[in-house]
């Protein structure tokens, strides 16, 4: 049995783009054969070029992020786990676990801990609770890993429930309910005093987080005892061509203790 962690680029998107390319190619052939007027042929040709270019770009991204290909997402998860300054005793929560990759990595890094992953598992991504459970079984950590449906806006846990919390590229995807500073506070709420956290997202994007340094200062003043910020892009490292708007620009990590 092999784990299947999926990909940040959904396969169904690649299939849709491939179908679009084939449709526009067929239309162009028909246009040339039937002698369509030039404006229409130019339009079809333009749509073919654009869809083909987008398909090529997304296919490259799929390979770069793939756990069995370029392995970038695996290195991203390793970076988050290594930033977690924790003795591995107690319970760990992964907020927005997706296919369970980071949860399972933490379970293997901290073999005496119990790790839990929560996710909303919406239709936008090719992830599910069953997928997480399959991956935990494939990696031999089912006795220490559990997964359940959850909402980062309102975590279904009491205050001070976990000894460590991690999260990776989740908060910027949540566009309803609490603002993103409140999302961070909600994650830290379930962490025990003295517990460790490592949370990674597009914190450097002003359009998403505004003055993130101000958020850090407010967290330091009334929520956590220790907090640090690092530019993940240069430390992982992430290729410069991926650090663009709409992709991984402004990626950073906050870590420390409550």
VODOTOR-598822 format. One record per atom (N, C-alpha, C, O, CB): x, y, z; residue in one letter. Coordinates in pm, whole numbers, plus 50000, padded with zeros to 5 digits. Glycine has a CB too. Layout:
N
XYZA...
REM end
This chain:
258
500844988050000X500005000050000X500885012650000X501825013650079X499055000050123X500575022049911X501325034449903X500425046249942X499235046149912X501905036349763X500995056350007X500195068250038X499875075949912X500605075249813X500935077350139X498775083349916X498375092049806X498055105749864X496965107849917X497155086249727X498995114849854X498805128149913X498225138249814X498075150049846X500125133249965X497885133649695X497275142749600X498245153749557X499455152049560X496025148749659X497675165049519X498485175949467X497745189049486X496515189549483X498835173749318X498515199549505X497925212949515X497175216449387X496195223849391X499015223449544X497625211149273X496945213249145X496005201449121X496485190449096X497975214849026X494695203249127X493765192149109X493875185948969X493995193148870X492335196749135X493835172748962X493905166048833X492745170048742X492895171048620X493915151048851X491575172248804X490415175548722X490615188648647X490045190548540X489165176348809X491425197848703X491735210248633X492545207348508X492315213348403X492485220048725X493515198248519X494325194548403X493455188148295X493645190748177X495465184948444X492505179748337X491615173348240X490735183648170X490525182848049X490735162948310X490225193348245X489385203848187X490185211948085X489685215047977X488825213048297X491415215248120X492265222948028X492605214847903X492635220347793X493555227248099X492855201947920X493145193347805X491945192747711X492095193647589X493535179147851X490755191347767X489535191047686X489365204247611X488985204447494X488305188347774X489655215447680X489545228647616X490495229747498X490125234747393X489825239847718X491725224947516X492715225347408X492225217247288X492315221847174X494065219847457X491695205247313X491225196747204X490025202947132X489915202247010X490845182847258X489135209047210X487965215547150X488375227147061X487895228346948X486995220347258X489255235747112X489685247247033X490515242946912X490465249446807X490505256847120X491255232046925X492025226846812X491075221846703X491285224346585X492965215546857X490025214746746X489045209846649X488325221446581X488095221146460X488025200546719X487965231546659X487295243246601X488195250446500X487715255146397X486885252946713X489485251246529X490405257946437X490515250146306X490575255946197X491795259446502X490535236946317X490585228746196X489335230946112X489415232445990X490725213646232X488175231246178X486915233746108X486925247646046X486485249445933X485725232146204X487425257346120X487465271146071X488325272345945X487965279245850X488005280546179X489465265445946X490355265945828X489735258645710X489845263145596X491725259745862X489085247345739X488495239345631X487295246445569X487085245645448X488075225645683X486495253245652X485275259645602X485475274145560X484555280545509X484205259045707X486685279245581X486965292845539X486235303445620X485665312845565X486615294545397X486265301845756X485635311845842X486285325545819X487405326445770X485745307745991X485575335745855X486145349245846X487315350445944X487335344046049X485075360045876X488285358945907X489525360145984X489315363546132X489985357646216X490395370545921X488425372646166X488265375746309X487905363446392X488395361846504X487185386346328X487055354846337X486665342846411X487815332946422X487995326546525X485465336346345X488575331546314X489725322446319X490795327346416X491415319446488X490335320746178X490995340446418X491975346246511X491515343946656X492335340746742X492165361446484X490225345546680X489695343346815X489905328846859X490385326346969X488195346846820X489565319346773X489725305246807X491195301846828X491545294646922X489115296246697X492065307046740X493495304346752X494045310146883X494875303946949X494255310346631X493565322046919X494015328347044X493595319947165X494375317747257X493445342647057X492345315347163X491855307047273X492635293947281X492895288947390X490355304047256X493015288447168X493815276147165X495185278447227X495655270447308X493955270947022X495825289347189X497165292347242X497115294847393X497955289847467X497755304647170X496115302547436X496005305747579X495735293147660X496395290947762X494875316047602X494785284847617X494465272647692X495625262847691X495875256147791X493225266047634X496335261747579X497505252847571X498625257747662X499285249847729X498015251847427X498835270947664X499865276447752X499535274347898X500415270947977X500055291147724X498265276347933X497845274348072X497965259648111X498365256548223X496405279148093X497625250548017X497755236248044X499215232548070X499515225148163X497195227947926X500115237747989X501545234948008X502025240248143X502755233348215X502375241247895X501615252348177X502035258548304X501545250548423X502305247948517X501525272948313X500265246648421X499705239348534X500275225148542X500375219548651X498175238848522X500635219348428X501255206048428X502625206648493X503005197648568X501355200448285X503375217348463X504685219148527X504505220948678X505245215048757X505425231448467X503515228848718X503245230748861X502905217548928X503375214649038X502095240848881X502095209548862X501695196548917X502935188148946X503035181849052X500745189048819X503865187948852X505095180148872X505945186048984X506475178549067X505905179648743X506085199248988X506935205649089X506435202749230X507225199849319X506985220849067X505115203449250X504555201349384X504415186549421X504375183149539X503205207949392X504345177849320X504055163749344X505035157249441X506235159649435X504075156349213X504505148849531X505345141549626X506215131249554X507295127749603X504485134649732X505765126449440X506535116649364X507265122849248X507935115949172X505625105749313X507155136149233X507825143249125X508875152849180X509915148649230X506815150949041X508575165749168X509535175749217X509675176149367X510725180049418X509135189249169X508625172049440X508715170749586X508695183749664X509055183749782X509925163649620X508265194849602X508305207649673X507385207549796X507775212549902X507895218949580X506185201849784X505285202249897X505805194050013X505585197550129X503905197349856X506505183049984X507125175250091X508165183250165X508265182350287X507755162650035X508945191250092X509965199750156X509315210950237X509835214850342X510905205750051X508185216050189X507445226250263X506965220750397X507105227350500X506255231250180X506405208550395X505915202350519X507075199350615X506945201050736X505145189350487X508185194950560X509355192150645X509825204950714X510215204750831X510505186050560X509775215950641X510195228850697X509305232850814X509795237450917X510165239650589X507995231150798X507065234650906X507315225951028X507395231051141X505595233150858X507445212951007X507665203751119X508965206851192X509035205751314X507685189151069X509985210651117X511285213651179X511275226851256X512105228851344X512375214051073X510335235751223X510235248451295X509475246851427X509465255951510X509525258851208X508865235351447X508105233151569X509045228951681X509555217751682X507005222451546X509265237951775X510155235151888X509345228451998X508745235052083X510835248251941X509345214951995X508465207352082X509145194252120X509895188652041X507105204652014X508885189452242X509505177052288X508725164652242X509155153352267X509615177052439X507595166752176X506855155452123X506015147952225X505585136652198X507785146052061X505785153852340X504975147552443X503585153652444X503435165752464X505645148952582X502555145452422X501185150452428X500465149652295X500655140152219X501185164652475X499625159852268X498745159752152X499075171252057X499355182452100X497275160552196X499035168251927X499315178151823X498085179551734X497415169651703X500555174151739X497795191951693X496685194751602X497225200951474X498035210251479X495645204051668X496765195751360X497085201551230X495795207651176X494835200551146X497665190651130X495795220951163X494605228151116X494625229050964X495525235250906X494525242351180X493635222950899X493575222750754X494505212250697X495425215450622X493935236450698X494265199750733X495245189050705X495225183950562X496145176950522X495005177650797X494185187150483X494165182750345X494155167650332X493185161050370X495335188250271X495225162150278X495365147650262X496115141250378X496415129250376X496085144450131X496415149350480X497065144050599X498575143550595X499205137750684X496575130550625X499185149450493X500635148350476X501415154450591X502345148150643X501055155050346X501055166750633X501785173150743X501485166250876X502375164650958X501415188150751X500235162350896X499865155051018X500705142551034X501235139751141X498375151451016X500815134950926X501555122350928X503045124750943X503735117151012X501275114450800X503555135150879X504975138450895X505285141551041X506315137351093X505355150250805X504395148951106X504595152151248X504485139551333X505225138051431X503575162651295X503565130551298X503425117951372X504705109751364X505085103151460X502235109851320X505355110051250X506605102351233X507775109451300X508705102951347X506895100251083X507745122651302X508815130251366X508735129451518X509745129351588X508765144951321X507485128951569X507265128451714X506525115451748X505305115651767X506445141051764X507235104351755X506595091051767X505865088651899X505095079051908X507635080451751X506065096951999X505365094952126X504115103652137X503415103252238X506295098052242X503835111452034X502695120552036X501495114451964X501625105151884X503065133851972X500315119751995X499095116651922X498775128751834X498665139951884X497895113252020X498635126651705X498415137551610X497015137051553X496505126351518X499435136951497X496385148651545X495035149651489X495035159951377X495605170851390X494005153451598X494385156451267X494215165751156X492745169151138X491895160351141X494785159951028X492455181951119X491065185951091X491045193550959X491995200550925X490475194651208X489935192050887X489795199150760X488315200150725X487495192150769X490595191950647X488005210250644X486625211850597X486345202850477X485205199150451X486355226550560X487415199250404X487345190350288X486235194550190X485355186650157X487105175850334X486305206950146X485325211750047X485605206249909X486625199649886X485315226950043X484705209149815X484805203649679X485945210149599X486275205349490X483485205449605X486545220749651X487595227649578X488845219149563X489595220649467X487945240649646X489085210249660X490315202349661X490025187449648X488935182749682X491115205149790X491015180049598X490875165449582X491325158249708X492095148649701X491695160649461X490845162649824X491225156449951X489975151750026X488875156549999X492035166450038X490145142450119X489015137550197X489515130950325X490695127850338X488165127650114X488595128750418X488935121850542X489395107550512X490345102650573X487745121750639X488705100850420X489095087150384X490515086750328X491265077450356X488105081350281X490875096750251X492225097650195X493255098750306X494295092250302X492335109550099X492955107150407X493865108750520X494055095350593X495175091650627X493325119450618X492955088450616X493025075850689X493805065350610X494555057550669X491625070750719X493625065150479X494395056050393X495885059150405X496695049950418X493945057250246X496235071850402X497645075750407X498275072350542X499435068050548X497795090550379X497515074150649X498035070650782X498285055650791X499275051350850X497045075050892X497395047850732X497585033250731X498805029450648X499585020950688X496335026150677X498955035850533X500095032950445X501425036450511X502445029950486X499955040550314X501415046850595X502635051350661X502825044750798X503825047350866X502605066450677X501895036250839X502035028850964X501855037051089X502495034251191X503355022550967X500995047351085X500805055951202X499335056951242X498945066551309X501365069851175X498515047351203X497075048151235X496805048051385X495785053351430X496345036651169X497705042051462X497495041351607X497735054851674X497355056751789X498405030951669X498365064251602X498685077351661X498125089051580X498415100551612X500175078951675X497335086351477X496795096951392X495275095551380X494765084651353X497435096551252X494575106451400X493135106751378X492795118951293X493525128951293X492355106851513X491685118151222X491255129051134X489755131151150X488985121551160X491615126150985X489345143751151X487925146651162X487585159651091X488445168151070X487495147351308X486315160951054X485825173050989X485895184551088X485565183051206X484385171050936X486315196051040X486415207651128X486475220651051X486725220750930X487625206551217X486235231551120X486205244951062X487215253651137X487095255451258X484775251151069X488195258951066X489225267351130X488645279951192X489255285851281X490285271151029X487475284151144X486815295851204X486355293251346X486325302251430X485625299951119X485995280751373X485415277351502X485805262951536X485045253651513X483855278951500X486995261251591X487505247951622X486685241451732X486355247751833X488995248751663X486365228851712X485495221651804X486285215451919X486185203551947X484715210751730X487085223851985X487905219352097X487895230052206X487765242052179X489365216252051X488025225552329X488085234852441X489405242352441X490365238252375X487885227552574X489455253452514X490715260552532X491765251052589X491455242052667X490525272852626X493015253252549X494155246052608X494055230852590X494355223252682X494255249352757X493635226552470X493435212152446X494675205152391X494815193052409X492295210252350X495585212452325X496695206052256X498045211552304X498155222852352X496565208052105X499055203052289X500405206852329X501175213152213X502195219752235X501165194652380X500685211352092X501325217151975X500295218751864X499365210651852X502525208551927X500455229151782X499585230951665X500435234951546X501405242351558X498485241751693X500045229751429X500705233351304X499625236451200X498475232251215X501655221951255X500005243651097X499095246250985X499925250650867X500965257050883X498025256951022X499465247150746X500225250450626X499315254850513X498485247150465X501055238350582X499465267450469X498745273050355X497235271050367X496605265750275X499245266750226X496655275150478X495225273150502X494475286350514X493465288350448X495015264750628X494955295350597X494175307150636X493815316250518X492735322050517X494945314950738X494695317550420X494395326450307X493265321150220X492675328650141X495645328450221X492955308150234X491875302150155X490505304350219X489475301950154X492125287250138X490465308850343X489205310350416X488715324650400X489325334150450X489385306650567X487605326150331X487105339550298X485775342850364X485125352550326X486965340950149X485375334750463X484135337750532X484385337550684X485405332450730X483025327750492X483465342850757X483595342350904X484615352450954X484585364250918X483985328350949X485515347851039X486465356651108X487535361951013X487825355850911X487135349251224X488115373751049X489235378350970X490455369951003X490405361551094X489505393450996X491535371950933X492645362450943X493415363651075X493995353851121X493605364550828X493415375251135X494015376151268X493185368051368X493745361451455X494115390951314X491885368551354X491025360651443X491205345651418X491105337751512X489555364551424X491475341851293X491745327751263X492995322951336X493015311951391X491905325651111X494035331251336X495255327751408X494985326551557X495475317351622X496345338151381X494215335851611X493905335351754X493055322951787X493215317051894X493165348151796X492175319151696X491355307251719X492225294651722X491985285651803X490265306051610X493225294051636X494145282651638X494935282351767X495085271851829X495105283251517X495445293851810X496265294451930X495405292352056X495915288052160X496985307951938X494125295352046X493225293452161X493255279152214X493215277052335X491805297152122X493315269352124X493245255252166X494615249952211X494725238252249X492715246652052X495625258352205X496975254452247X497155257052397X496725267352449X498045262152165X497775247652466X498025249152609X499075260052634X499935262152549X498495235752669X499005266852747X500075276352783X501425269252781X501575258552840X499805282552923X502375275152715X503695268952701X503785259552583X504865254652552X504045261452825X502645256852516X502635248052399X503285254752279X503435266952275X501205243952366X503665246752180X504405251752064X503505252751940X502555245151925X505595242652034X503835262251853X503085263751728X504035266851613X505095272951632X502035274851741X503645262551493X504355265751369X503285266951261X502725256851218X505455254851332X503005279151218X501905281951127X502455289051003X503075299551014X500805290551196X502215283350888X502755288950764X501625292950669X500655285650650X503695278750695X501785304850611X500795309650515X501405321150435X502605323750445X499465314150587X500585327850357X501055338950276X501035351850358X500405361750320X500185340450147X501735351450471X501685362550566X502275375450511X501935386250558X502415358650691X503145374450412X503785386250356X502945393450252X503345404050204X505085382450296X501795388050217X500925394550118X500065405250185X499175402150264X500025384050048X500345417750154X499595428750215X498115428350178X497265432250257X500195442150174X497825423550056X496435422950013X495635412850095X494405413550102X496355419349865X496335403350157X495675392950235X495715395950385X494715394150455X496315379450208X496885400550434X497065402350578X497285416750621X497345419650741X498215394250624X497415425850525X497665439750563X499005441150634X500025436050587X496545444850652X498985448150747X500205450150827X500425437950916X499975437651030X500095463250913X501115427850863X501265415650940X502195417651059X502055410651160X501795404450851X503135427051050X503995429751164X503155434651282X503445431651397X505075440251127X502105442251252X501205446651357X500475434951421X500265434851543X500205456551302X500085425151340X499445413151394X500395405751487X500005401351595X498985403851279X501645404551445X502635397851529X502795405051662X502875398651767X503985397151457X502855418251658X503035425851782X501835424251875X502005423451997X503255440651750X500645423751819X499455421951903X499415407851963X499025406152079X498175424551822X499805398051887X499865384451940X500915383452051X500695376852153X500195374351826X502025390052031X503095389952132X502635397052259X503035393352369X504365396752076X501815407252244X501395415252360X500375408152447X500385409852569X500845428352314X499475400352386X498375395052469X497955380652440X496945376052493X497195403652451X498735373452359X498305359852325X499385349352344X499105338452395X497825359452184X500615352352303X501695342552309X502855348052390X503005360152406X502155338652167X503685338952441X504855343152519X506095344752431X507035351752466X505135333252630X506065338052315X507225338552225X506735336652083X505985327352054X508295327552262X507165345651991X506765344351852X507885349351762X508495359751789X505475352051825X508135341951655X509165345651557X508555344751417X507595337251394X510425336351569X509125352351326X508675352151187X509865349351097X510955354851119X507985365451148X509675340950996X510735338150899X510165338150758X509025334250735X511415324550930X510985342650665X510625342550523X510865328350470X512005324550442X511465353150442X509805320650457X509935306650417X510515305050277X511245295450250X508585299950424X510205314350188X510595312950048X512095311350031X512555303649946X510125324849968X512865318750111X514325318150097X514925306650176X516045302350146X514945331250141X514215301650275X514775291250361X514435277150313X515165267750345X514275292950502X513345275450236X512965261850195X513915255550092X514285244050113X511555262150139X514355262049983X513875274449922X512775271549819X512615260249773X515035281949856X512045282149783X511005281249681X511505288449556X511995299749566X509645287349731X511415282249437X511885288749314X511295302649296X510125304949327X511555280149193X512095311749246X511635325549231X510445326749139X509595335549158X512765334149180X510355318049037X509255319248943X507915315349006X506855317748947X509525310548821X507955309249125X506715306049197X506315317049295X505195317049346X506865292849271X507225326249322X506935336849419X506275348649350X506775359949353X508215341249490X505135345849288X504405356149214X502985356949269X502525347949339X504395353049061X502305367649236X500935369749281X500055358249233X500125354049117X500395383249231X499225353249324X498355342249291X498985328749315X498335318349302X497945343249150X500275328649351X500965316049377X501535316349519X500785315049616X502095313549272X502855318049532X503475317049664X504235329649702X505255328949771X504405305149668X503745341049657X504375353549698X504055356249845X502925354249890X503915365349608X505055360749918X504825364450058X504715352850155X504215354550266X503605372550067X505165340950114X505035329550205X505975331250324X507155334350309X505345316350131X505415329150443X506205330550565X505655321650675X504585315950661X506215345050612X506405320550784X506005311950893X506135319251026X507115326451048X506825299150894X505155317451114X505295322151252X505395309851342X504675300051324X504095331351294X506285310551439X506495299151527X506915304251664X507445315251678X507555289451469X506665296151765X507015300151901X506235292352003X505905280651982X506795314951920X505915299052115X505195292452225X504115301452280X504245313752280X506155288352337X503055295352326X501945303052383X502295307952524X501475314552588X500665294452387X
REM end
